[in-house]
Amino acid sequence: MAQQAIEIPGQLESRIQSLAASAPTQPWLNNTEKELLKTEIKQLLKENNAQLVAHYYVDDDLQALAEETGGTVADSLEMANFGAQSDADMLVVCGVRFMGETSKMLSPEKTVLMPDLDATCSLDVGCPADEFAKFCAQHPDRTVLVYANTSAEVKAIADWVVTSGNALQIVRHLKEKGEKLIWAPDRHLGHWIQKETGIDMIRWQGHCIVHDEFKTFELQRLKKQHPKAKILVHPESPADVVDVADVVGSTKVLLGAVTSMPDKEFIVATDYGIFYKMQQMAPGKKLYIAPTGSKTQSCNSCAHCPWMAMNGLQNLRDCLKNRSGEVFVEEQVRIKALRSLERMLDFSRQAGLVKVAS
């Protein structure tokens, strides 16, 4: 059973760290300024027949605004499904670049805007399409699975696109068919899936700069302070962190655990943007942010994606007002990538993992 790993070049690691460090932060706004912007955004959404599609990791104000205006707050799988089934003329994606690209690929007739097109993802940056294509060509006998956190060009190379919400089910399906896999780009999620399914897999060695920073010793120290708390971990985290978890899964799985489990306290090892929805769904429970960093107190992410943080009320208003930040995907790339995306969505709808429009 292959467990080969493909190292990514050191210059890519340097580029990821440089991009993360230079990601701009949104200006602080008082409550009056926020309310004025929200009122203007709501009017612009109506005028443009637009819907907000927001990820769980963006700012609380954006999540609340999406809910208030008939949009959605979701993980990447539900975001893709919502956009594909929406009857809006415009989708405004509050998240990172690959999410906007996915919406455009599934809804080419719609205008897709993003508050900041420079909001990227370390997994996307760490898996360049040209290098990945060369590797795949060396293993033509393997089925290529790529995580949704990749560029349109990488998706165009793949046989399947998966998310953390459907990867296990899809990989189990492929194992039953006797297939061998190339997995990209998240090394930790790939390792967890390989361990859970036993499938023959070669893994690209990308990582999420948020989840890669969670440390076992930090979780254990926090657990001593809150011995009754259950530990919830996203599978993009290192294997030793996953091993101490009570629940491992996608954002949707972690949300379900907080609401369905009888426990009253939870330590949550994922981007702290999820706390808005968790506290909304389980207001009577105590939630603790899992610490990141190291014994030297270094921290790249501090449990929040710097690119998700590039989404704010001001640049959301501006992109709607000026119709700026429009997402485009080359048609030839879109057509190729659409095969792997639609395969994922078809499987997920049949498996009941996402809603089907009535």
N, C-alpha and C positions, 0 to 999 in steps of 0.2 A: 504494500500500500504506500504510494508515493506521498512524501511530505516535503518535497523539495521547495525551497523558498528562493525567490528571485530578489536579489538586493537592488535597491534603487540607488542611482549615482549620488555621491556626496554633494555635488553642486545643486541637486534638487532639494536636498535637506536645507542647504544654506538659503536657497531662494524662498522656501516655505517660511523659514524663521524670519527672513527679511520682510516678507509680505505681511506676516502677522504683526510684527513690530511696528510697521508703518500704517496699519489700518486706522483710518480716522475715526474718532469717536463723535457721537452726536452731541450737540450743545444741550446744556441743562435748560429746562423750561419750567416756569412756575405753572400752577394750576390754571390760571387765567389764560396764559399763552397756549397751553395744551387744549383747553376747551375751544378757543377760537380756531385753532388748526383743525380740530376734529369736526367742527361745524362746517368749515370750508371743504374739507375732504369729503364729507358726506354729500354735500351739494355737487361736487365734481364727479363723484361716483354715479350719482343719478343722471347728470347731464351726459355722461359718456356711456351709460348702460354698462358700467364696469362692476366687477366683483373683486374683493380682496381675497387672496389666497395666502395665508400666513402660516409659517412653521411654528411649532411649539417653542423654539429657541429664541424667537425675536422678542423685542420689548413688550411688556405687559400692555401698554397702551395700544399697540398695533394688534395684538391678539383680541383685545376687547372690542376694538373698532371693527375688525373682521366679523366678529360675532354679531355686533349690533346692526350691521349693514347687509346681512344675508350672505356673507362670504363664508369662509371656513378657516378653522385653526386645526392643523393636522400634521401627521408625519408625511414623509415624502411620497409614500404610496397613496395615501388618501388625497394628498394635494394633486397628484397626477390624475387620479380618477375624477376628482371634483372638476378640475379644469376641462377634462375631456367631455364631461357630461353637462357642463354649464351652457346656458343659452345666452350668456352675456356677450356683448360685442368686444369687450375688453377685459383682460385679466391683469391684475396688478399683483405681482408675486413678491411678497415680503419674505425673503430668505436669502439663499445664495445662488450664484449664477447657474449651476446645473439645474436647479429647480425651475428657473425661468426658461431655460432651453427645453426642458422636458415639456412644459406647458405649451410652448410654441410648436414643438414637433407633433404633439397630439392634437393641437388646435391651430393649424396653419392659417385658417381664415380669420382668426381673432388677432387683435392687437394685444401684444404682451409687453407690459412695462415692468421695470424694477426701479426701486428708489435709488439704487447704486449698482451699476453694472460691474464695478470692480469688486463687489462682494464675492469672493471666491471660496475655495475649500481646500484644505491641505491634501485631502485625498485626490481631488481633481488635479491639482498642481503636481502631485507626486506620481502621476501616471500619464506621461506624455503619449499621445496617440502614435507617433512615429516609432518610438522605442517599443511600445507594447505590441504594435503590429509586427515588428521584426521578430519578437519573441514568439508570438502566436504562430507565425509561419514556420517556426522550427518544430512545432508540435501539432501538425495538421490532423492528428487522430483524436485530439481532445476537444470537448465541448467548451466553449468560452463563456464564462459567466462574469459579468461585471456588476459591481455595486452601483446603485443609482447615483452615488456621489462621484460621477465621472463626466467628462465632456461629451458633447454630441458625437465628436469624432471617435472617441473610444467606444461609445455605445454602437456606432456603426460597424465596428469590428466584431462585436459580440454576437453570440447566438441567443443569449438570454440577458436581460437586466433583472436584478433582484434588489430588494430593500431588506432592511433588518426585520421587517414585519412579515416577509414571505419567503426569505431565503431558505429556512429549514425545510419548509414544505416542498419547495421547488427542487432542492438538492436531493431530498428523499425520493422524489418522483424520478429524477434522473438516475439515481443509484439503482432503482428498481429496473431501469432499462439497461443497466450495465455500462453506463457512460463514465468516462474519465474526464476530469475537469482541469481547466486553467481558471484560477480565481484572481480577481483584481478589484480594487487595490488594497483594501484594509487587511493587514496581516492578522490582527487580533480577531476580527469577525470571521475571517476565513479559517483560522485555527479552531475557533469554537465550533463552527459548522462541521469541519472535518472530524473533530473529536466526537460530536454528537451523532454523526451519520456514518462515520467510517469510510467515506468515499475516497477514492484515489484522486488527490488534488495537488496541483502545483500552485503555489501562492506568490503573488506579487507582494512586495514588502512595504506598502504604503501605510500611513497611520493618520488618525485624527489627532490634532494637537491638543484637543480638549481631553478626550478619553484616555489618551496615552499618558497623561500626567497623573492619573489616579494611582495611589500607592497603597499597597497592602498594609504597611505598618501604620499609615495614617488612618485607615479604616479601622484597624484593630484598636488604636488609641481612642478613637471616637466611640467605638463599640463599648469600651470599658466605662466611658462616661454615661452611656445610655444602653445598658445591658439588655433592656427589653426591646430595643429597636431592631427591626428587620432590615437587612441590607439589600438594596435594589441596585443592580448593575446593568449597564448597557454593554452588549457583547463587543463593542469597539474598544473595550478596556483590555489591559494586559491579562494574560491567562491567570496569573496568581491572584489578581483582583477578582476575576470571575469566580475563581475557586472558593472564595470566602462568602459569596453572595447567597442569599436566601432565594432570590428571584433574579433570573437573567432574561433579558429580552429587549425588544424595541421600545420606543417611547410609548406606544399604545399598550404594550404588555405591562410596562411599569405603571402606567396610569390605572390599568385594570387591577393591578395588585393592591394599590393603595385603597381603592374603593371597595374591593371584594374581600380582602383579608380582614380578620377581626382585630388584628394588632392595631395599637394606637400610635406607635412611633416608627419612623422609617428613616434610614440613612440612604440618601439617594446619590448614586454615582453616575451622573450624566450632567449635561449642560443645565445650569440652574434656571434657564428660561422656562423649563418645564414646571417650575414651582407655581406659576400663575394658574395653570390648568389643574394641577394637583390640589392646590388649596381650594380652588373653586369646586372641585368634584368631591373632596373629602375635608370639609372645613373643620371638623372636630379632631383631626389628627395632627400630630406634631411631625414636622419634616426637618431633617438636618442635611445641609449641603455637605457632601463628602469632600474633604480637603484635597487639594492637589499640591504638587511641588515635590520637594525632596528634603533630605536631612540638612541640606545647605540652604533651605528655604527658597530655592529657585522655583520659578513658576512662569510658564509660557502662556497658559490659558486661564488659570484661576477659575476653572469650571464654567467658563463662558467663551463662546466662539467670538473672536474679534471681528469676523466678517459678518456674522449675524447681527452684531452690535452696530454695523454700519447702516442698518435700516432704522429710520426715525420718522417722526411725524412731519418734520420740515421737508425732508427730501421726498417723502411720500406725497405731500401736497404739491411740491414742485414738479414731480414727474407727471402727475395728473394734469396740472395747470398748463404745463409746457409740452406735454406729450413727449417727454424726454425719457431716456433710459429704455428705449425700445429694444427688445430682444429679436435678433435675426438668426436664422440657421440656414446655411446653404442647402438648397433643395436636394441636391444629390446626397448629401450627408443625412438629411432628414429622412429621406426614403429608406436608406439603408438602416438607420437607427430605429426607425419605426417598427421594423420586423421584430426586433428584440423587445422593444417596449410593449407592443401589442401582445406579444406572446406572454409577457409577465402579467399584463392586466387581464387578459382572457383567463389565464390560470387562476389568478386571484379572485376574479368574479365567480368562476365556477366553484372555487373552494370556499366561497363565502367570506373571503378576507376583506373585501371592499363592497360597498353598496352598489347596486345596479339601479339606474334611473328607471322609474316606473312610467 
